[in-house]
Amino acid sequence: MLSNPNTNIMDQRQIEILRESPIPLERTSSSLQHNEQCPPSPMTPMTMNRSHSLNTTVSASNDGLENITCDKKSIPPGILKNRSNSFSSYLDAHSKTTVPSNESYRSTGLNWLSVKLNILFRSQRFPRRSFQRSSSSSNNSKSESGNTNVLFPTSDIFDTKYLLATIVPESIQNGCFLFRVTKKKVRQRKVSLDPFTGYLILDKNTGKPYRKLCVDDIKEIRQGSESRNYREQFKVSYEHETRWFTIVYTAEDKMKALHFISPTMDGLNQWIMALEGLKTYRLNEFITGSRFVTNHNIQTIKGDENISHPWEKLEKDETAELTFEDVQCMCQKLHLNASFEYLEQTFRKADTLGTGKLSFEGFQHFVSMLKTRPEVKQLFNKYTNHSKEMTFDQFATFLRDSQKSIINDDQVELVYGSFCKSYDSPMNLIDFTSYLLSPANTPLTPMNQDMNRPLNEYIISSSHNTYLLGKQFAGESSIEGYIRSLQRGCKCIEIDCWDGSDGPVVCHGRTFTSMIRFNDVIDVIKKYAFVVSAYPVIISLEIHCCPEQQRQMADYMKETFGSNLLTEPLGPHEVFLPSPEQLLYKILIKVKCQANVLACNSPDFIRGGVVDSSTDTTESSELEGGERNLSIEPKKRSRKIIIPELQQIAPYVRSLKFRNFSLPESKTYNHTFSFSERTIKRHGKTMFPRLSKHNTKYLCRVYPGPLRLGSTNLNPQFYWRMGVQMVALNWQTYDIGLQINDALFQADPPSGYLLKPVYQRVTEEKVKQNKHYNNSPKKTTLKIEIISGQQLRRAKELSNSETLCPFVEVQIHSMEEIPFRWNTSVVHRNGFRPIWQESFHYESATEDDVYSVVRFIVHHRASSGNDTVIAGFGCPLYRLQSGYRHIQLYDMQGESLLFSTLFLRIEKAEFW
């Protein structure tokens, strides 16, 4: 029997969203008024509060929780998250017919201004047109008549200069005085934002540029109480909190922060709106592939001080021209990493007069030639018979034949019209290229899965030592670890709680790691728990505190989380765990409980009756492992008492010390076993079948062994195949283990939950009894052609005189002990637009293809023969779509490289 995964049914959300047009937006004085000047007057002297001795890094506000706990249909979680090019997210950005208030969007982690700008910059009303269709066109559903509106994205709706001036007021462009706060001092600085280059510029008092930050590198902007921990760490008085804002950004693969205090609230609001608005504007340009294509985008480089020297001639004299050396310097700054020979050849073509110099218009033509993609033009010519325009019928043929899409003519019309330049012109090569690069042409099938199954039937994205930013023996503890994990879709996080001098603290006990306050961690979890996804968050508590501080922990979690904290079962006499859908916007506590009480199924216990809660966190049993013991020899620990108040708020995820799979306590529906990887590997084959059977009905967590002092990761696939739901990884280390985890949960936004295959959700006996379940292995045949790459990032090791020499490695991690590996040849000295056009074949026979992952890794081959990884992308093998697709590349910290993509042709089929 042959199933055909090459036929891709268009998601209904994708269709409906294209049918909607945004309502006209009115600029209100409270939202887009930029005429007010940012006051440069100095602020009153600061009162330094030195009563806080604990070194903390970040905090989040307690505001807005009530707004988070709303129906998920009214506020789609993570609509602005950009971790993968999902067609659904692309369409979601255009679906809003109403504009929520600024306060509403801020409380849910969404940005009100970003939604407005998405509508403003990318959409325009045009009447639906009736395209000429040939009588032979298949699926010829008739077009709707009337004045129905559809979206036609365009970059020419308004004058670009006017738009940028609207986003960034003149006062901020010229520079405002802000107070910059560091650990050592608070000093006034003149800060400006250039809307054309996207640079935030800090000037010294002399006016000379001091520091620059590109808004593309900004990950988050926090203001007021959201940055309270930084303010308290720097001993700044509370009176300045409302005018404080923190810019969190990446630099050299590390998370960093800039802290400012605005002299006035009006100035603060202008800065927040300007930064968020400019970032959204530039993001839209990148998504549609228009960067450095339009005249405006070429014009912006004149203002970029990184490359200002070649343009000094043009600034002084509009008739001045650029030499090849000037152009070569600018290309390096713009990541146009082509070889010297190719740049020189293109320069000569652009130099039509043969003067050896280019005017600004000549440079525009030069870049236009660099952007020309012969492989896309070849594909375009194939379906247009070398015409300059692609008709409706030709585009429909391309979607059905090459992309294997099951789509009728009305649906084709919506897609076709969305990428044409205007409502009365057909699709040209640029429009076709925009479609290929857009999220509408996503390489992955939509992640539609049943979220109404019991919690134990899902793989859950999980974190180990979430608070650490580095090594587990001597690393830094920070709530940035919680923020980043939750923003990336993690749904099970860990808190190690110890006694502190002023309340409980979080750290890696008996090591040299720093510590943070427990309350700060809870504040951050409240704010970020449901920003990406509404599905439940599990907090795994490791308790090393005295009863009094445990009581403080329970009280603060109840007070902070409020109704989001699930403190009792959803219904009486339950025998199955609830589903993720039933637990929307809920926080579940995982805490150690005593075995003899777990065996009791009385509702009084489950609802939190008083129990004898003395428990032992010692690794007295080989099968329990030793999560906190850093020594090689097991060490006896003191008994810890978990107070009833903590157990009462953990109705569904009750951690139980493992003794035996056959005991009654091992059959209670709400228990959880935790094992270290060392324990499972030590008991080998004798444990695998029994643990796999256990995991069909009950929860289990596996964490890295204690000897991984460098915070490296285990291979999660090994444990997923045993049905382990929570495979906890060190998210601070982006090694192959975490990359495979990211690949499995690849979605936009990531839900953090993946439904297990049927054979892992029922016992083997029931599988054999089910005649609808085909027990024979399923074969997957795959052919992938690596066609080309686009604007690959330079390796840091390269000197200014060296050019990128990229090649692509493909890895497929399946049930085979050794992963499948294949790589292209090396394209020498061309990282801007390397072309390979090389393909490979792959065939597998596996029952659990849901866990098989394909990884695309871009390397640089140095002249010494050493290879350096510069970017990558991973996804589940079963979700790859056939056709011509672009995949978005990520750096080695898991952050999206908005410029960099690979162009592939995918052919896939499955057989039994």
N, C-alpha and C positions, 0 to 999 in steps of 0.2 A: 504494500500500500504506500502511496506517495502523498505526503502532505506538501503543500506549496507555500512556504513562508515568503516567497518572492512577491506574492500578491498582498499589497498593503492597503487595508481598508482605511480610508481617511477618518480620523476621529471626529465624532459629531461636534465636539467642542471646537475643533478647527474650522468646521463649516459654519457653525452658527456665529462664531466670532467675526468672520469675514462679512457676514450679512449686516452687522451692526455698525452704525456710525456714531462717533461721540457727539454729544450735544455741544453747541457753541459755548466757549468759555468766556466769562467776563472777568476782566482784571479788576479786583477790588483794591481799595486803598490799603486794606490790612494785609493783603497777601503779596501783591506785586509792586507795591509802591517803592520806588528806588530813588526818588528825588531828594529824600532827606540826606543831608551830609552826615558822614560818620564822624562824630566829634573827635577832634584830635587832642582835646584838653586832657591834662594828666588827671589821674585818679587820686583820691585822698589816700594818705599813707595807710599802709596795711598793718593790721594788728596780728602779730605772729603768735599763734597758739601752740605751745610746746608741751601740752599735756599728753599728747599721743606718742607713745614710745614704740608701739608695734609697727613694724615695717610692712605696710600693705601697698597694693599697687592699683587696684581699680575697684569701683563699686558701681552699683546700678540703683536706680530709683525704685521706690516702692509704689510709684504711681501707675495707674493704667491697667491694673490686673482685671478690674471689672470689664473693661473694654475688650480684653483678650478673650474672656470667656463668653464669646458670642457665637452665633451659629456660623459654622465654617462656610456656608454658602454665601453669606453676606460679606465676609472678608476672607478671600482665598489666601491661606498662609503662604508667605514667601513669594508673592507674585513678582517681586523685583529681584529675586535671587537669580544670579547669573552663573550657574555652575555647569550647565550644559545647554547645548543648542536645541532645546525641545521646541517643536512646533507649537505645542500647547502654550508654553510660556510666551512665545512670540505673539500668539494670537491673544492671550490673556492681556497683554500690554495694550491692546487696542479695543478691549471689550467694554470698557467702563462707559456707561451712559449717564452716570451721576458722579459727582466729585465729592467724596467725604470731606469732613473737616480736617484741618491740619492736626488738631489734637487727637482725633480718632485714629488717624494713620500713625502718628508717632507712638501711640500707646500700643500698637500691635507690631511695631518694628517695621511698618511700611512707611513710605515717605510720600506725603501728600503732594509736595511740589513735583516729585519725580513722576507721579501719575499724571499730573497736569501737563508736564513737559512732554511725556510720551505721547499724549494726545496732540499737543500743540505742534511738535516737531515732525511727527511721523504720519499724520492723518489729514485728510481733506475730504470734503463731501463732493462727490461727483454722481450724476445720475447714472444708473446702471445702463449699459449699452447692450445692444443686441449684435453679437458678432456674426459674421458670415460663416455658416457651417455647410460643409459639403453634404450631399445626400447620402454619402457612404459612411458618414461619421457614426461610430458605434455609440450605444447608450444615449441616443439622441433625445434626451429629455428636453422639452421646450423651455425656452427662457421665460422667466416671469416678466410680466408687463407692468407698466405703471412707473411710479417715481421712487421705487425702492432704492435705497442708497447702499453703497458698499464703500469700503475703505480703499483709498489709493495712496499708499505711502509716497511721499515726495520730499525731497530735500530743498525744494525751491518754493515753498509756500510763502515764506516771508523773506525779506532781505536778511542775509546772514548777519551783517553788521548790526542791524537793528535788533535782531534776536539776542545777540551776545551782549549788546548794551542793555537790553532788558533784564538779562540774567545777572550781569555784573554791573552795578551802578558805577558811575564815573568816579565817585569818591573812593570806592574800593580799588578801581583800576589805577588811580593816581597814588593811592597809599593812605592808610589810616594808622593812627598810633594805637597800638594794643600793648598790654603788659604780657610779656612772655615769662612763664614760670618754669624754673628748673629746680633741681635738688639744692643747688647752691645759692640761688638768688632769684629775685624778681626784678626785671628790668624792662623799661619801655623800649619798644621797637616799632619802627615804621614797617608795616606789612602791606603788600599789594597783591592783587590777583590779576594776571594777564589773561583775558578770555580767549585771545587768539592762539596763544601757545599753551595755555592750560597750566601755567606755572604760578605757584604761590611763592612770593619772593620776600625774604626777610632782609631788611637793610640795616647796616650799622648806623650809628648816629651820624656818620660822615655822609651817608647817602649811597655808599658803594654797596652793590649787591653782596650779601653775606651768605645766604643759604637759600636753596631753591627746592621746591617739592612739586612734583607733577600731580595734578588731581586724579590722574588715572591710577595712581598708587594708593589713594585713600581707600581704606576699607570701611571706616565708620567714623561718624562725627557724634560725640557725646557732649551733652551740655547739662549744666546745673548739677542736680543730685546724682545724675548718671556717672559723674566723675568725682563723686565725693571722696573716694578713697585716695585718689591722687592729691586732692586738696588737703586732706588730713595728713597724708604722708609728707607733704611739703610744708606743713605747719602754717597754712594760710587760713585766716579767719573766716568763719561761716558767713559773714556779711557779704562776701564776694562770690558766694556759691552760685547765685542766680545769673551772674554775668560771666561765668566760667564756661569755656568749651575746650574739648580735647579732640585732636585729630589723630586717629589711629591709622598708620600707614605701613607699607612694607618697603624695606630697603635692604638690599643684599641678602634676600631670603630670610629676613628677620622682621618681627613685628616691633614697631617703634611708635612713639607718641610725641606730639607737640601740644603744649598747654598754653592757653591764652586767657586773659581776662579783658573783657571789653569795658570801656569807661561807661557805656550806657546800654540799656536794654535794646534800644532801637538799633544801635550799632551791632549788637550781638545777633539780632534777628536778620539783619542785612547780610552779615557774614555767613550765617548758617544757610540761608537761601541761595546765596551766590555760589558757595562751594558745592552744595548738593545739586543745584540747577546746572552748573557747568559740567559736573561729572556725568549727569544724566544725558546732557546734550552730546558730549563726546562719545559716550557709550553707544548711543543710537547711531552715530556715524560709523563706529567700528562694526556694529552688528550688521549693518547693511553693506559693508564693504566699500564705503565711499571715501574712506580716509585717503588723502593725497590723490584723489581722482578729480574733484571739482577745483575750479579756479580758486575758490576761497581757501581750500585746504592747502593749496600750494602757497597762497599769499601768507598764511599764518607763519610760515617758517622765517619770513623776514623779521618777525618780532622775537624770534627765539634767540635768547642771548647765548645759548650754547653754541650756536652756529652764526652769530651775528657778524663775525669778521668778514666773510665773503660778501655780505650785503651792505657793508659800510659804503661801498662804492655806489650802490643803488640809492642808499639813503641820501647821499650827497648829490648824486647826479642820476636822474631817472634814465638817462641814455647810456649809463655805464653798462659794462658787460662783464661776464664771468669767464674766467679761464677754466680749463679742464681741472686744474688743481683745486680751484674753488669748488667746483661741482663735486669732485671726488670727496673732499672734506665734508661737504653737506650730506652726501649720501651715507657716509659712515654714521653721522649723527642721527639720520632718519632711519637707521636699520635697513638700508638698502644694500645688503651685503653681497653685492655682485663682484665678480673678478675685475681686475684692472683692465684686462683685454676686452671684456664685454662692455664695461662702462665707456671705454675709449671708442669702441665701435659704435655704440649708441650715440655718444657725443658727436661723432662725425656726421651721423645721419641727421641729427638735430641742427647741426651747423650747416644750414643749407647754402650760406654764402661763402663757406670755406675760410672764414676769418680766424678760426681757432678760438672764438669766443661766443658766448650766448647771452642774449638779452634776457630779461625776466620772462618774456613770452617764449623765448627759445628754451628756457629751462622748463617751463610748463610742458612744452612739447616733448622735451627729453624725458620727463617723468612719465608722461602719458605713454611713451613707447616702452618704458620699463614696465609699466603696469599691464601692457598687452600680454595676454596669456594665449599662446598658440594652441595649447591643448584644449582650451575651452572653445576657441574659435573653430578648431577642427570638429568638435562635437556639434557646435551650432551649424556649421556648414552641412554636416551629415543629415540634419533634419530639415534644413531650409533649401537644399539643393544650391548652396552657395549664394543664396539671396541675402540681402542686408537686413531682412525682416523675417521674423518667425510668426506665421499666422496662427490663429486659434486652433485650427485642425492639426497643424504641425506640433504645437505645444501639447495638445491632447495625446497625440501619438507618442511623443516623448515620455509623457507621464505613464502611459499604459505599457509601452513596450520596454523602455529602459528602466523606469523606476518601479515597474510592476505594481502600480497603484490601481485598486478597484475604485473608480471614480466616474460619476456621470458628467454630462456636459455642463449642467448647472454648476457643479462643483469646480470643474475645470475653469469655467468662466470667472468664478470668484478669485481663484488663484491667479489666473492670467491677468485679470484686470488690476490686481493688487500690485503687480510689478511693472506694468507699462508706465511710461513717463507721464502720460496724460490720458484722459478718457477717450480721445479720438485718434490715438496713434497706436500702431501695433508694437509688438515686442522686438527690441533690437538686441544687439550683442551685449550691451551694458546691462539692459534689463534682465537678460537671461543669466548673466554672470551674477547679478544681485540675487536672483532666485536661488541659484546653486549655493551661494554663500549664506543664505538666510536660514533662520530656524524653521522656516516652512519646509525646508529640505533636510530635516533632521536625519542623522544616520541611524537613530534608534526608534524602535516601535514604542508607542505609548505604554507606560507601565500601568495597565489596568488590571487590578487584582482584587479579589474578594477580601474585604477588611472586616468581615463579620464572623470569622472563625475564632476559636479560643486563642488566647494570647500565646499558649505554648506551641501553636502551629506556625509560628513565624520566627525567622531569623531576625535578630534585633541588632542594629549597629551600636556597638558598645565600646566604652573607654576604660582603660586601666590607669590608675594614678593620674586622674584627669587634671589635678592641680599642678603637675610638674611641667616645666618648660624645657627641661634638659634631662640629664642623667638622674636615675633614681637614687643614687648614693650621695651625690653632692650637688644636685641641681637646684634651680630656683623654683619656689612655689609661687603661683600667681593665679588670680581669678581670670586672667586672660586665657588660661587653658580651658576653663569652662565656657567662656564666651565663644572661643573659636570652635570648640567641639560642637556646641549646640548650633552655631551658625552653619556648620557643615553637615548637619543632619544626625548627629549622634543622639541616641535615645536611651542609653543606659550609662550613667556617669557614676564615678566613685568619689566618696568623701572619707578620708581617714581622719578621725576625730580624736584629739588628745586634750588633756587638761592644760589650760593656759592660766596665766596669772590674772587675767581679767576676762574670764569666760573661755569657752572651748575654742581650740585652734585647729587648723588643718595643716598637716605636714606628713612627710614620710618618716615614721617613728624610728628612733635609734639610728639615724643617719645624720649627715651634715646639711640636709636641705633646709631652706628657710621656711617660715610659717606664715599663714594668713588667718584672719579671723573667720570663724565658722559663720557668723552672721553675714559677713560680706559675701561669702559663697552663696548663701541662701538668697540674698538680694539679687545677685546676678542670675541665678537659676530662674527666679520668678520673672525677670525681665526677658530672658532669652529662650525660655523653655519651648515656646510655641511660635517663635518668629518664622521658622522655616516650615514647620508641619504641626498640625493640630493633634497628632496622635500622642499617646501618653509618654511621659518621661519617667524612667525608673532611676531612683537614687539609691545606690548601694552604699550603705553606711558600714564602716569598719569602726567599731566603738572601742576606745581605749580610755574612756573618761570615767570619772567618779560619778556616783548616782546624782549628785547635785548638778553637775554640769550636763549630764544627760537630760535632766529635767529642763534645764535652760534650753537645750537643743530642741526638745519636743515642743516647748511653749513657743519658741521663736518660729519654728516651721508652721505651727498652727496659725499663729498670728499673721505671718507673712504670706503664706500660700492661700489662706482662707478657704473658700469653697473648692479651689483647685486640688487641694490635698484630699485624697481619698482615705478616709479613716474607718470605714466600715463597708461590708459587702453591699453590692447593689440590690441584692434580694436575699430572702431567707432560704436556708437549706440548699445552697448551691453545691453542685458536684463538679462543675466545670469552670475554668477561668473565663472571665468576660472577654469580649473581643476588643481590638483597637478602636473600632467604631463606637462601641459602648463607652469607651474610656476617653473620648475626645476631651482635650484640655485638662486631663487629670494627671496628677503627680503621684506616683506609687513609691512607697518606701520599702526597701529591702533591708531587713535587719535580722540578726541571728536570734533564733528562738529555741526554747528547750524542746527536746524530742518527745518526751512523754506527754507534753501538753499538746503538741501538734497532732498526736494520734487521736485526740479527742475531737469529735465532729460536732459537738454541741454548739448551737447558735450563741450561747452565752460566752463561750470562749472566743469564737470567731469574731464576735462583736467587742471583744476587749475586756473580758472578765479578769479579775486579779489572779495572777498565777505565780508560782514559784519560778522565777526567771533566772536563777543561777545557771550560768553557762560557762563553758571553757573554750577560750580561743586558742588554746595550745594545740600544736600539731602532735597530739598524743597518738593519733592513728596515722599509719602510712598513707591510707587512702584519702585523708583529708588534705595532706600537703601542708606547706608552710608559707603563707603569703607574705608574712612580715619578717621572717627569719632570714637575715642576710648571711649567717654563718653556714658553713658546710654541714656541720653536725646539728641534728635537731636539738632544740633547747626548750626546756620546760618553761612554760609561761604561767603566770599567776591567773587564777580564775577571775573572770569578769562577770559582773552582775548587770544584766540588761533590764532596766526598770520597766514596770508595766506600762508606763505612759508612752514609751517608745514602741513597745510591741502592739499597743492598741492602734497605732496609726499605720500598721503594716498588715492589712487583711489578706492580701493576695500574693505577696512575694516574701515568704517567711523562710529565711535561710536556716538550713538544718545541717548539722554535722553528720557526715556520711558514716554509716556503720554497716549497712547491708541493704541490698535491693529488695529483699524479701520481707523485711520487717513492716508492720502496719504503718509506722511513721513514714515509710517510703512510698505509701500509696495515698497519702492525703493530697487532695487536688491543689492545695495552695503552698506546697513546700518547694524549696529550691536547694539543689546541691551545688557546691562550688568546689572545683578542683584546679590545682595548678597543672600546667602542662607536664611537669616532671612526674606527677603522680600517675597521670593517664599513660604516659609512655612507659613508665616502670612496670605497669601491670599488663601492658601490651594486649595481645589477642584475647586473653581471658576476659578483659573488661569491655572490649569494643561492642560485641553483640548485646550484652546486658545493658550497657549504657544507651545504645541506640534504641533498644526497646523501651527503656525508661523514658527517653526523651520524646516518644510519640504522645505521651499524656502529661508530662510534668516538665517544669522549667529546670534549666541547668546553666551554670556559668563556668567558663574556663578562663584562666588568666595566665600571663607569662610567668615563667619560673623566677625564683628570687635571685638566681645567679646572673640574670641579664642586667648587669650593673650599668651598661651603656644604654639601657632602655630600648633595646632592639625588640623586634616583634617576631612572634611565631607565625606559622603558615595557617591562616584561619580556615582554608578549605578542608584541611584534614579533620577539623572538629565540626564544621558545618555538615560534612558527610555522615557524621554520627548523630546529626540532629541537634547539636548543641545550639541553643538559641542565643546565648550571650557570650560571644567570643571576644573578650576584652583585650584591646590593643593599646599600645603606647602611642597616642595621637601626636605626641611631640616629636616622634621620629618617623619621617616620611620615607620608610624603606619599602621593600617589596611587599611585606605583609600588609601594611596600611594601604598601599596602592591597590592591592587586590580587593581589600575591603571597600575602598572608594569605587572601584570598578563594579563590584556587585550591586552597590546601592546607587549607581549612577542614574540620576533623574533630575528633573527640574520642576519643582524643588524636590530634594530627596525626602522621602517619608520616614526613612529609618527602619522600615519594616518590609520584609520579603516573605511571602507565603511559601512554605516548604512544599516540595513535591508530594504527590499523593502517598507514595510508599513510605514517607517519613511521618505521615500524619495518622496512619492506621497501622495496626499490627500486621505481621506477615500473613497470618491466617485469614484476616479479612481481605487482604489484597488478593489471595488465591480464590476466595469466594466471589469476588467481584468480577463478573464476566466482562464488564466494560473496561477493565484495566488491562492493557496489553503489557504483559510482563517481559516481552522480548526487547532487547536493546534497540534503541533508535539511532540510526546512522545519520550523521550530518556531513554533507559535502559542501565544501567552501572553496571559492576561488576569489582572491582579492588581488587587484592590480593597484600598486602604489604608483599613481600617475605623477604627482608633483607636490611640492611644498610651497608655502607662501610666507614670506617675511619671517624666517626662522631667527630666533634670538641668538645673538653672538655669545659664544662661550666666554666666561669671565677670564679664562686662562689665556685668551688670545691677545697678542700685542696689537698695537694700532696698525702695524704693517701686514698682519696676517688676515686671511679671509677664511670664512667658515667653509669647511669641507664636510657636508652632512651625508649621512646614510641612515636608513630606517631599519630597525630590527622589529620583527613581529614575534611575539611569544603567545602561545595558547596554553593556559594552565587548566588541565582537565584531570581526569582520574589517573592518567598515566603518571608514573613515578617521575619521569623526566619530561619537562615541558617541551612542546614543539617549538622550534626556533628556526627562523629564516630571516635573512637580511638582504637588502638591496646592495647594489654597488655604491661606491663613493662618488658623489658629484664634487669635483674639485673646484674650490674657490667660487662658490655660488650659494650663499645662504638666503638670498632674496627670492629667487624663483627657480629652485632646482627642479629638474625634470628627470624622472626615472623611467616610468612606463614599464615596470617590471612586475611580474605576478607570481603567485604560488598557489598550490592546491593543498587542501587539507581534508582529511576524512576521519571521523571519530565514530566510535560505537559506545555510547554511554547512556546510562539511565538517568543521571542527574545533571543534564546539561544546564540546569538552572545555576549551578555553581561553577561552570566552566567559564573562564574569563579570557578575553583576548586583549593584549597590550601592544600598543604601537609606541616605540621608543626611538627618538631621534638622537643620534650620536654625532659628535664631531671627531673626525679622524685627524689627529695632529701629524705634523711632518715626522715626528719621532715614532709614529706608529701607535701611540697611546690613544685611547678613545675616552671621550667625555660625554656624559649624558646631559643634554640641554633641554629636553622637553619630552612629554609623553601624554598618552591618553589610554584609558582602559574602560571596558564595558563588558557586560555579560554576552557571551557568544550568541545565545539564542535571540537576543534583541537586535542584532544587526539587521538593517534593512538592505535589500538589494537595490542596485542602481548607482548612479554617480552621486557621491556624497562627500561633503567636507567634514572633517572632525576637528574640533577645537583642541588645541594643545595646552598643556598645563606645565608649570615649572615644577621643580623638585620640592616645593612646599605645598603642592596641591592647589596653587592659585592659577586662575585662568590667564593665559597670554592672549589678549584680545586681538593682536595682530596675526598670530601664528596659527596656521592650519595645514592639514594634509588633505589632498584631493585623491579620492579613491574610487574605484569601481568594484562593487561587491556583487557576487553571484552566489546564492545559497539555496540548497534544497535539503529536505529531510526525508528519509526512507525508513520503513520498518522491514 
